[in-house]
């Protein structure tokens, strides 16, 4: 599923794909946005690497309030996405906006949401 | 160990009655302590929403608070979060939860007679959620329904997800200095 608000503000599927798969080399993201995406990746997959140098990088781009906002948002999502994944939910709406049954949604979106398939790359150290 | 990414505000200097009331409730329970509230207080609206959700998910609902406390510590150890792993619920203690039971839940709880079959399922639920989520499948939930109502399973699942998420957040922020 996607945030309607983010879409109205101009977020595209290409932005999401690049943000998930190769944000570090993408020209779509600012240095601040890359730091936020990197933080998300490290929190989920490799928290040992959140070191003093990375902390400095975050502080260069974000205020204390923004760091708390970002970190809590990322933590919340890490916790809940795994939980929802165990429940076998599929989106309520088809890509063209139709309200669909869970059975039809499962046929449309496959065995797992597409966005999950791209996060299980070599950086995932949980195995 | 890294310094804290953001230094906690002094909660005694907060001047938001709603936030102050939540901090007081947390202090009575012992989880979280003022370091977490003071960290979140940099973003006051987040602080209010998250502290309220932490309190409701941990200390309210139908599932035994002592079981939730054991699970909360088990999750903190899985998350590698020394901050939440070091906190204890005063209410769970007053209800009889001891450190031996908390330690037992981190070991071979499956063969430990101190836990009921329902509690063992809940402990497996929490452990597998982040270490082996493939095992939390339809058959696992079907087994859970022999012990808990669907509402209780959602209460447990949401509790596990939320507290683990906040533990991941706190680990990423660095462990605060604890007084005493």
Interface residues (C-beta under 8 A of the other chain):
Chain A: X39 X42 X43 X44 X47 X50 X51 X52 X55 X58 X59 X64 X65 X67 X68 X69 X71 X72 X74 X75 X76 X77 X78 X79 X80 X82 X83 X84 X85 X86 X87 X88 X126
Chain B: X2 X3 X5 X6 X7 X39 X40 X42 X43 X46 X50 X80 X129 X130 X131 X133 X136 X137 X138 X141 X157 X158 X160 X161 X162 X163 X164 X165 X166 X167 X168 X169 X170 X171 X172 X173 X174
